[in-house]
């Protein structure tokens, strides 16, 4: 955002909340097509609060209580061709950019996280290794499976701090007599194991604990019925509508053609492709939290003509600001996967690290607003809180997911402090501009080697530009002060991270080092907020004004314990008015302010 545009955004509250016309922001053709598909899907799923709607929240909650997938809704999604969203356009699908995929999936996740996982996104998590390193034949056969309404299941290798999903793994040894591999082992918890037409197996092919210990195999269960045994369904506390069951392989012979990529490339493929998975999870669960925020606003406004009670304004506006911050961070990372595919590895881990934690805190705040209504588990108006509180830890893989993200960030900290922070150029401005024409996601270009830190550079640049307009005063001065406070935090991090020891046993579990990764990830969240705010073109007056960014950054700064300016009453009031406006007009509380089915 130029200095001139910054001055131009100093509109009055009345101007900020003037009626807005849909479509005021321009979109490139790919984005316009994705938004159209998302709107169509939202309309097909219907009013989520209509108790008679077979695809509404009441029906989804009932299926969850029965621990069953919502069959009618899954069938609807299948018939709409949702599987095509996970197939690259060059193979006949609709997958172009990761950020656009998140937009298409949000109507599903807004209703039910488990529905989003069970109905398709895990097929992308599985097949991403094929899109990244598969042969032409593997890509085409996998595309046919998904386009023909089939599913694929990802069979994870075992990780440290493993939960049920990440516990246990399969081994694959060369069959010296017949060629190919012999798969053996048992894993009890796999999403869609009994409904998949393909398994993408991260199998241990070397007993040694090295970076080349695993390989990826594409296994078709119909081709090997006698050596694959399905295991009983496992009941879970969260995402009860997903089908979790297990597999057991006994000397399952798979041909050489099943190998995806090179032998021993499994860990590298996981690190490369998990970047997309992590960002997509963050970008879609924001929509689920949005539903809970709407229910909280409903709880304090239903049947009342007076303004919202003062005691609820802080939690409601704070959660709204956190959702916008979470969406900013996820969206920037998703867009970077296509624009800067060789430089997004650390940011993707930070997104998955920060966003679920922010949303978990948000649910706790919203529980205080909902009070006893939060226990109305079958209510389409208020039941979303209880369900998301159970589903969110499963979606984020719990502590194991956090530990995996720390394992990505921590080894990079010293190198970033020594060579990247305060030394790199800013990323292209298109990264932050909605409607910009960006490159398509190409899994083959994703990298895990180095990459620098373009978001730290963006933070420093934002702070410098805001310093030039600090004299405007008011919220602009507060925003400038916050930006400078985060730059000061980055300087402190640089000194601390330069002193880190070489990577060795124990460093990933050192509380002091983990605290540094926590702080760094929150700094990247702040950089995302500033970048998205600067990238506004003025078509959305609320997002172009500084109030939401001031509140979002103040909350992030509070978590870091850095000095933050006192929030002005007009800042909180502006955010509150926008929240109420969106609730009453049926719009989402994310960056898109999407019109929702009613």
ZIBELGI-V745059 format. One record per residue. N is the residue number from 1. SS is DSSP state (~ for helix, > for strand, _ for the rest). PHI is phi in radians with two decimals (none if undefined). OMEGA is omega in radians with two decimals (* if undefined). Layout:
n: <N/N>
ss: <SS/SS>
phi: <PHI/PHI>
omega: <OMEGA/OMEGA>
This chain:
n: <1/2/3/4/5/6/7/8/9/10/11/12/13/14/15/16/17/18/19/20/21/22/23/24/25/26/27/28/29/30/31/32/33/34/35/36/37/38/39/40/41/42/43/44/45/46/47/48/49/50/51/52/53/54/55/56/57/58/59/60/61/62/63/64/65/66/67/68/69/70/71/72/73/74/75/76/77/78/79/80/81/82/83/84/85/86/87/88/89/90/91/92/93/94/95/96/97/98/99/100/101/102/103/104/105/106/107/108/109/110/111/112/113/114/115/116/117/118/119/120/121/122/123/124/125/126/127/128/129/130/131/132/133/134/135/136/137/138/139/140/141/142/143/144/145/146/147/148/149/150/151/152/153/154/155/156/157/158/159/160/161/162/163/164/165/166/167/168/169/170/171/172/173/174/175/176/177/178/179/180/181/182/183/184/185/186/187/188/189/190/191/192/193/194/195/196/197/198/199/200/201/202/203/204/205/206/207/208/209/210/211/212/213/214/215/216/217/218/219/220/221/222/223/224/225/226/227/228/229/230/231/232/233/234/235/236/237/238/239/240/241/242/243/244/245/246/247/248/249/250/251/252/253/254/255/256/257/258/259/260/261/262/263/264/265/266/267/268/269/270/271/272/273/274/275/276/277/278/279/280/281/282/283/284/285/286/287/288/289/290/291/292/293/294/295/296/297/298/299/300/301/302/303/304/305/306/307/308/309/310/311/312/313/314/315/316/317/318/319/320/321/322/323/324/325/326/327/328/329/330/331/332/333/334/335/336/337/338/339/340/341/342/343/344/345/346/347/348/349/350/351/352/353/354/355/356/357/358/359/360/361/362/363/364/365/366/367/368/369/370/371/372/373/374/375/376/377/378/379/380/381/382/383/384/385/386/387/388/389/390/391/392/393/394/395/396/397/398/399/400/401/402/403/404/405/406/407/408/409/410/411/412/413/414/415/416/417/418/419/420/421/422/423/424/425/426/427/428/429/430/431/432/433/434/435/436/437/438/439/440/441/442/443/444/445/446/447/448/449/450/451/452/453/454/455/456/457/458/459/460/461/462/463/464/465/466/467/468/469/470/471/472/473/474/475/476/477/478/479/480/481/482/483/484/485/486/487/488/489/490/491/492/493/494/495/496/497/498/499/500/501/502/503/504/505/506/507/508/509/510/511/512/513/514/515/516/517/518/519/520/521/522/523/524/525/526/527/528/529/530/531/532/533/534/535/536/537/538/539/540/541/542/543/544/545/546/547/548/549/550/551/552/553/554/555/556/557/558/559/560/561/562/563/564/565/566/567/568/569/570/571/572/573/574/575/576/577/578/579/580/581/582/583/584/585/586/587/588/589/590/591/592/593/594/595/596/597/598>
ss: <_/_/~/~/~/~/~/~/_/_/_/_/~/~/~/~/_/_/_/_/_/_/_/_/_/_/_/_/~/~/~/~/~/~/~/~/~/~/~/~/~/~/~/~/~/_/_/_/_/_/_/_/_/_/_/_/~/~/~/~/~/~/~/~/~/_/_/_/_/_/~/~/~/~/~/~/~/~/~/_/_/~/~/~/~/~/_/>/~/~/~/_/_/_/>/_/_/~/~/~/~/~/~/~/~/~/~/~/~/~/~/_/~/~/~/~/~/~/~/~/~/~/~/~/~/~/~/~/~/~/~/~/~/_/_/~/~/~/~/~/~/~/~/~/~/~/~/_/_/_/_/>/>/>/>/_/_/_/_/_/_/_/_/_/_/_/_/_/_/_/>/>/>/>/_/_/_/_/_/_/>/>/>/>/>/>/>/>/>/>/>/_/~/~/~/_/_/>/>/>/>/>/>/>/_/_/_/_/_/_/_/_/_/>/>/>/>/>/>/_/~/~/~/_/_/_/_/>/>/>/>/_/_/_/_/_/_/_/_/_/_/_/_/>/>/>/>/>/>/>/>/>/>/>/_/~/~/~/>/>/_/_/_/_/_/~/~/~/~/~/~/~/~/~/~/~/~/~/~/~/~/~/~/~/~/~/~/~/~/~/~/~/~/~/~/~/~/~/~/~/~/_/_/_/_/_/_/_/_/~/~/~/~/~/~/~/~/~/~/~/~/~/~/~/~/~/~/~/~/~/~/~/~/~/~/~/~/~/~/_/_/_/_/_/~/~/~/~/~/~/~/~/~/~/~/~/~/~/~/~/~/~/~/~/~/~/~/~/~/~/~/~/~/~/~/_/_/_/_/_/_/_/_/~/~/~/~/~/~/~/~/~/~/~/~/_/_/~/~/~/~/~/~/~/~/~/~/~/~/~/~/~/~/~/~/~/~/~/~/_/_/_/_/_/_/_/_/_/~/~/~/~/_/_/_/_/_/_/_/_/_/_/~/~/~/_/_/_/_/_/_/_/_/~/~/~/~/~/~/~/~/~/~/~/~/~/~/_/_/~/~/~/_/~/~/~/~/~/~/~/~/~/~/~/~/~/~/~/~/~/~/~/~/~/~/~/~/~/_/_/_/_/_/_/_/_/~/~/~/_/~/~/~/~/~/~/~/~/~/~/~/~/~/~/~/~/~/~/~/~/~/~/~/~/_/_/_/_/_/_/~/~/~/~/_/_/~/~/~/~/~/~/~/~/~/~/~/~/~/~/_/_/_/_/_/_/_/_/~/~/~/~/~/~/~/~/~/~/~/~/~/~/~/~/~/_/>/_/_/_/_/_/_/_/>/_/_/_>
phi: <none/-1.30/-1.05/-1.11/-1.23/-1.04/-1.11/-1.19/-1.42/-1.35/-1.51/-1.35/-1.03/-1.08/-1.19/-1.05/-1.80/-1.17/-1.04/-2.01/-1.73/-1.03/1.50/-1.12/-1.53/-1.40/-2.28/-1.29/-1.08/-1.13/-1.19/-1.07/-1.15/-1.14/-1.13/-1.15/-1.15/-1.10/-1.13/-1.13/-1.12/-1.07/-1.16/-1.14/-1.28/1.37/-1.12/-1.16/-1.69/-1.39/-1.12/-1.55/-1.35/-1.11/-1.92/-1.44/-1.10/-1.07/-1.18/-1.19/-1.13/-1.14/-1.12/-1.10/-1.12/-1.42/1.00/-2.23/-1.15/-1.30/-1.01/-1.10/-1.27/-1.05/-1.13/-1.04/-1.12/-1.12/-1.19/-1.38/1.37/-1.03/-1.01/-1.16/-1.16/-1.80/-1.96/-0.96/-1.00/-1.18/-1.96/1.65/-1.69/-2.09/-1.36/-2.07/-2.05/-1.14/-1.16/-1.29/-1.06/-1.04/-1.09/-1.16/-1.41/-1.04/-1.02/-1.29/-1.18/-1.08/-1.60/-2.90/-1.07/-1.09/-1.11/-1.11/-1.27/-1.22/-1.64/2.94/-1.08/-1.21/-1.14/-1.21/-1.00/-1.23/-1.40/-1.03/-1.12/-1.20/-1.15/-1.44/-2.42/-1.26/-1.27/-1.03/-1.12/-1.11/-1.15/-1.20/-1.19/-1.18/-1.05/-1.08/-1.01/-1.26/-1.20/-1.61/1.30/-1.53/-2.16/-2.18/-2.06/-1.62/-1.95/-1.18/-1.43/-1.35/-2.07/-1.10/1.05/-1.13/-1.72/-1.07/-1.23/-1.79/-1.56/1.24/-2.78/-1.79/-1.94/-2.38/-2.06/-1.08/-1.59/-1.19/-1.40/-1.82/1.48/1.38/-2.27/-1.95/-1.61/-2.47/2.28/-2.48/-2.44/-1.57/-2.24/-2.40/-1.23/1.13/-1.03/-1.59/-2.14/-1.65/-1.63/-2.72/-1.98/-1.84/-1.81/-1.58/-1.80/-1.33/-1.98/-2.54/-1.17/-1.22/-1.53/-2.28/-1.11/-1.97/-1.44/-2.20/-2.28/-1.88/-2.16/-1.71/-1.99/-1.77/-1.06/-1.16/-1.42/-2.41/-1.20/-1.46/-1.94/-2.02/-2.03/-1.37/-1.87/-1.04/-1.16/-1.86/-1.47/-2.20/-1.37/-1.87/0.88/-1.19/-1.46/-1.46/-1.70/-1.79/-2.56/-2.15/-2.40/-2.34/-1.83/-2.22/0.82/-1.36/-1.47/-2.13/-1.31/-1.01/-1.16/-1.37/-1.16/-1.76/1.33/-1.75/-1.02/1.38/-1.66/-1.06/-1.13/-1.11/-1.13/-1.08/-1.10/-1.22/-1.39/-1.11/-0.98/-1.16/-0.99/-1.08/-1.19/-1.16/-1.03/-1.09/-1.25/-1.72/-1.21/-0.98/-1.14/-1.16/-1.15/-1.01/-1.07/-1.19/-1.08/-1.04/-1.15/-1.19/-1.12/-1.05/-1.11/-1.72/-2.09/-1.06/1.26/-2.15/-1.78/-1.40/-1.06/-1.04/-1.01/-1.02/-1.20/-1.70/-1.17/-1.06/-1.06/-1.18/-1.21/-1.12/-1.15/-1.01/-1.11/-1.13/-1.11/-1.16/-1.16/-1.09/-1.13/-1.06/-1.13/-1.13/-1.13/-1.06/-1.15/-1.08/-1.23/-1.16/-1.03/-1.60/-1.39/-2.31/-1.14/-1.67/-2.37/-1.90/-0.98/-1.25/-1.04/-1.06/-1.14/-1.13/-1.07/-1.16/-1.32/-1.52/-1.05/-1.04/-1.17/-1.06/-1.17/-1.07/-1.10/-1.08/-1.09/-1.13/-1.15/-1.21/-1.08/-1.21/-1.30/-1.25/1.02/-1.14/-1.14/-1.12/-1.62/-1.43/-1.15/-1.74/-1.39/-1.21/-1.42/-2.28/-1.38/-1.14/-1.07/-1.07/-1.20/-1.19/-1.07/-1.48/-1.39/-1.03/-1.08/-1.23/-1.06/-1.57/1.08/1.00/-1.08/-1.08/-1.16/-1.11/-1.09/-1.13/-1.21/-1.08/-1.16/-1.45/-1.32/-0.97/-1.12/-1.62/-1.08/-1.15/-1.11/-1.10/-1.13/-1.40/-2.16/-1.92/-1.13/1.14/-2.26/-1.62/-1.42/-1.22/-1.28/-1.03/-1.08/-1.05/-1.00/-1.84/-1.73/-1.09/1.56/-1.22/-1.46/-2.00/-1.14/-1.26/-1.18/-2.20/-0.99/-1.21/-1.66/-1.14/-2.33/-2.17/-1.74/1.06/1.86/1.23/-2.61/-1.25/-1.31/-1.09/-1.10/-1.11/-1.04/-1.10/-1.14/-1.06/-1.09/-1.14/-1.20/-1.20/-1.04/-1.24/-2.06/-1.03/-1.16/-1.06/1.46/1.03/-1.15/-1.14/-1.16/-1.08/-1.13/-1.11/-1.11/-1.14/-1.04/-1.17/-1.12/-1.27/-1.13/-1.07/-1.10/-1.12/-1.10/-1.13/-1.10/-1.05/-1.14/-1.19/-1.32/-1.10/-1.57/-1.15/-1.32/-1.06/-1.10/-2.78/-0.98/1.67/-1.19/-1.26/-1.91/-1.28/-0.98/-1.16/-1.24/-1.08/-1.12/-1.12/-1.18/-1.01/-1.13/-1.09/-1.08/-1.21/-1.10/-1.15/-1.09/-1.09/-1.07/-1.15/-1.04/-1.12/-1.11/-1.16/-1.09/-1.14/-1.38/-1.18/-1.75/1.64/-1.23/-1.97/-1.05/-1.14/-1.20/-1.32/-1.38/-1.43/-1.00/-1.11/-1.18/-1.06/-1.18/-1.09/-1.20/-1.10/-1.23/-1.12/-1.08/-1.08/-1.17/-1.46/1.35/-1.63/-1.09/-2.24/-1.21/-1.19/-1.25/-1.36/-1.12/-1.20/-1.14/-1.12/-1.12/-1.12/-1.18/-1.10/-1.07/-1.15/-1.07/-1.13/-1.05/-1.15/-1.08/-1.26/-1.65/1.21/-2.13/-1.24/-1.76/-2.02/-1.16/-1.46/0.82/-1.22/-1.22/-1.76/-1.10/-2.38>
omega: <-3.13/3.13/-3.14/-3.13/3.08/3.10/-3.08/-3.11/-3.13/-3.12/3.08/3.12/-3.14/3.14/-3.12/-3.02/3.04/3.13/-3.11/-3.12/3.10/3.11/3.13/3.11/3.13/3.14/3.01/-2.99/-3.14/-3.14/3.12/3.14/3.13/3.12/3.09/3.13/3.12/3.14/3.12/3.14/3.12/3.13/3.13/3.12/3.00/-3.11/-3.09/-3.08/3.10/-3.09/3.13/-3.11/-3.14/-3.13/-3.12/-3.07/-3.13/3.13/3.13/3.09/3.13/3.10/3.11/3.13/3.09/-3.06/3.14/2.98/3.08/-2.94/-3.09/-3.11/3.06/3.13/3.09/-3.13/3.10/-3.11/3.09/3.13/-3.11/-3.13/-3.14/3.12/-3.07/-3.14/3.13/-3.09/-3.11/3.10/3.02/3.14/-3.09/-3.12/3.08/-3.12/-3.11/-3.13/3.12/3.06/3.11/3.12/-3.13/-3.07/-3.05/3.08/3.11/-3.10/3.11/3.13/-3.01/3.10/-3.12/3.09/3.12/3.12/-3.04/-3.04/3.09/-2.97/3.10/3.02/3.08/3.10/3.14/-2.98/-3.13/3.08/3.11/3.13/-3.11/-2.97/-3.10/3.04/3.10/3.13/3.10/-3.14/-3.10/-3.14/3.10/3.08/3.13/3.14/-3.08/3.12/3.10/3.02/3.08/3.12/2.99/-3.14/3.07/3.13/-3.01/2.89/-3.10/3.12/3.00/-3.11/-2.97/2.92/-3.06/-3.10/-3.05/3.13/3.11/3.13/3.13/3.04/3.10/3.14/3.13/3.02/-3.02/-3.12/-3.04/-3.06/-3.12/-3.07/2.99/-3.13/3.10/3.05/-3.10/3.07/-2.95/-3.02/3.12/3.12/3.07/-3.13/-3.07/-3.14/-3.02/3.03/3.09/3.02/2.99/-2.94/3.00/-2.99/3.08/3.12/3.11/-3.09/-3.12/3.12/-3.12/3.09/-3.13/-3.06/-3.04/3.03/-3.12/3.13/3.07/-3.00/3.08/-3.07/-3.12/-3.14/-3.01/-2.99/-3.00/-3.07/3.08/3.13/3.06/-3.12/-3.06/3.10/-3.13/3.09/-3.12/3.10/3.12/-3.14/-3.08/3.10/3.04/3.10/3.07/3.05/-3.02/3.12/3.01/3.10/3.07/-3.11/-3.14/-3.08/3.07/-3.05/3.08/-3.10/3.13/-3.11/3.09/-3.07/-3.10/3.04/3.13/-3.09/-3.02/-3.11/3.13/3.11/3.10/-3.13/-3.14/-3.03/3.13/3.06/-3.14/-3.12/-3.09/-3.13/-3.14/3.10/3.14/-3.08/-3.12/-3.14/3.01/-3.14/3.11/3.09/3.09/3.13/3.14/3.10/3.09/-3.13/3.11/3.08/3.10/-3.07/-3.06/3.14/-3.06/3.08/-3.11/3.10/-3.12/3.11/3.11/-3.13/-3.04/-3.07/-3.14/-3.07/3.14/3.12/-3.08/-3.14/3.12/3.11/3.09/3.12/3.11/3.10/3.10/3.08/3.12/3.12/3.11/-3.10/-3.14/-3.10/3.12/-3.14/3.12/3.12/3.14/3.14/3.08/-3.06/-3.09/-2.97/3.14/-3.03/-2.98/-3.00/-3.09/3.13/-3.14/3.10/3.14/3.12/-3.13/3.13/-2.98/-2.94/3.12/3.10/3.09/-3.11/3.09/3.09/3.14/3.12/3.10/3.11/-3.12/3.08/3.12/3.12/-3.10/3.14/-3.08/3.13/3.10/3.12/3.10/-2.92/-3.12/-3.09/3.10/3.12/-2.96/-3.06/-3.05/-3.12/-3.09/-3.09/-3.13/3.10/3.09/-3.04/-3.00/3.13/3.12/3.14/-3.13/-3.12/3.00/-3.11/-3.14/3.10/3.10/-3.13/3.13/3.11/3.08/-3.14/3.05/-3.00/-2.99/-3.12/-3.10/-2.92/-3.09/3.14/3.10/-3.14/-3.07/-2.96/-2.97/-3.01/-3.13/3.14/-3.03/3.04/3.08/3.08/3.09/-3.11/3.13/3.14/-3.03/-3.02/3.04/-3.14/3.13/3.11/-3.05/3.09/3.08/3.03/3.06/-3.10/-3.09/-3.11/-3.12/-3.05/3.09/-3.09/3.07/3.06/3.09/-3.06/-3.11/-3.14/3.04/3.09/3.11/3.11/-3.12/3.12/3.12/-3.13/3.14/-3.14/3.14/3.11/-3.13/-3.10/3.13/-3.09/3.08/3.10/3.09/-3.10/3.11/3.10/3.10/3.13/3.11/3.13/3.13/3.14/3.14/3.12/3.12/3.05/3.08/3.08/3.11/3.09/3.12/3.08/-3.14/-3.14/-3.12/-3.07/3.05/-3.09/-3.13/3.10/3.04/3.12/3.14/-3.13/3.06/-3.06/-3.12/3.11/3.11/-3.09/-3.12/3.13/3.10/3.10/3.09/3.12/3.04/-3.07/3.14/-3.13/3.10/3.05/3.09/3.06/3.11/3.12/3.13/3.12/-3.13/3.14/3.13/3.11/3.13/-3.10/-3.13/3.14/3.11/-3.12/3.02/-3.05/-3.13/-3.14/3.12/3.09/-3.02/-2.95/-3.08/-3.14/3.09/-3.12/-3.14/-3.14/3.10/3.13/3.08/3.11/3.09/3.11/3.11/-3.09/3.13/-3.14/3.09/3.14/3.10/-3.11/3.09/-3.13/-3.12/3.10/-3.14/-3.12/3.14/3.12/3.13/3.13/3.12/3.12/-3.14/3.11/-3.13/3.12/-3.06/3.13/3.09/3.13/-3.11/-3.12/3.06/-3.11/-3.06/-3.07/-3.04/3.01/-3.05/3.09/3.14/*>
